[in-house]
Amino acid sequence: MKKLLFKNAKVVSAHGIDEKDVVVNAGEIFKVCEDGEGEDVMVNILEEGEEFETIDCSGEDKYLLPGLVDAHVHFREPGMTAKGDFASESAAALAGGVTTIFDMPNTKPATVTFEAFAAKVELAKEKCKCHFKIFVGAAEVDGKANLEEIKKIVADDELRRFLAGIKVYMAHSTGDMGASGVLEAMLADEKLREIDGRVLPIVVHAEDQECLDEFAEGFDLSVPGNHGKARPVECCLKAVKEACHLARKHKRSVHIAHVSSREELDEIGKFKDGLVTCEVSPRHLFLNDGMYEKLGGFLKVNPPVRSKEEVGELWKGVYAGEIDIVATDHSPHTREEKEGAGGGIAPSGMPDVQTLLPLMLNEVVGEKLDLQKVVEMCCEKPAEIFGLENVGKIEDGGRADLILVDLGEERIVGKGEAALKYKCGWSCYEGWKLSGWPEVVVLAGEVV
């Protein structure tokens, strides 16, 4: 493994931007040193006859960021590999500057047993091109919560290293995994509280199934624009309230996935005492329900995209620190499925992992966001919430996952050399002109 020197780097953290040299050795950040001192440090650690590679980071628009952590993806393997797989979607992740992903359990078979989890880990080891962890799903198996299956995973020293946490679906999203009744069982079980010195994360898809069933009556769901009307904010808010109150009852933290409304943020804000964290997905920040006419079924996701006004409220939540992290909920489907081929109803979900960073950087270029906030929400906070050690920051001893970005680089999504790497081959952002793209991506010390 060649040693790397990032020279003249503007190193970004949540707290500021500092001009530094960064020396990488054996997959780790050996030293973050003063600008101009990197070569001296490098010479001192070189073996006889060994070479190193210098990456010049000088330039007004170039900045060095930690690799992004996307804590919410659906790479579709096993069982749905026509939509995507570990190889294709991880290649897209790296192209977008995402170096660590957490994969969700609604695959075929669902990742709700020890055997399914073990098999999925082996698939990911073989095919995933970036760092990964995997969620086990909370579900009813043979009429009761699958606590024992999860405990078997936790007890296995090898598998436990790949366990991102427990995912609870309070409604059926994609597949039959709605399991609001098992949330309290997961929160109450002391053996699933702390693992290897960290709290085992419980992530909640917060939509109430009874509420959804009530609102869905009378809507023709083959019409994409009716999707949001059939899954209103009220159903999310009801589930968020239940999850938050159960967290307080059991003094056990939960993480709310893909918030989509001001009402949810206000409720979560009542529990911001270390118990409840939350995320927002790019689709809920950059897309809105006025786009159904253009995008049709391609816009369908769960929870649905909301109004422009609601999007504005979510951005206020980002600026005010009410939202902890950005995670994509990357969830590809084929074009044929999304177009409703054969008279079918388009499934919910869209690809997002390759465009997460460019979308956020475009906000920086537009002076609506600063780079420190991007690093906080996409690197540092996800690592903190999900207990990743030596990840998400550029500091001595950290894993050398590094992204050199160029804010002056302008590309059109889906065109030319920046073509999408998703197996599904499409994006709702196709044709968007974005400023700010990854120029160099380093994974554990290797330029990839």
ABEGO torsion letter per residue (X at the ends): XBBBBBBGBBBBBAAEBBBBBBBBBGGBBABBBBBGAAAAAAAAABBBGBBBBBBBABEAABBBBBBBBBABBBAGOBGAAAAEBAAAAAAAAAAAGBABBBBBABBOBBBABAAAAAAAAAAAAAABABBBBBBBBBBBBGGBBAAAAAAAAAABAAAAAABAEBBBBABBBBEBABAAAAAAAAAABAAAABBGGBBBBBBBBBBBAAAAAAAABGBBAABAAAAAAABBAAAAAAAAAAAAAAAAAAGBBBBBBGBABAAAAAAAAAABAGABBBBBBAAAAABBAAAAAAAEAAABBOBBBBBAAAAAAAAAAAAAGABABBBAGBBBBBAAAAAGBGGBBBBBEBBAAAAAAAAAAAAAAAGABBAAAAAAAAAAAAAAAAGBBGBGBBBBGBBBBBBBBBAABBBBBGBEAABBABAAGBBAABGBBBBEBBABBBBGGBBX
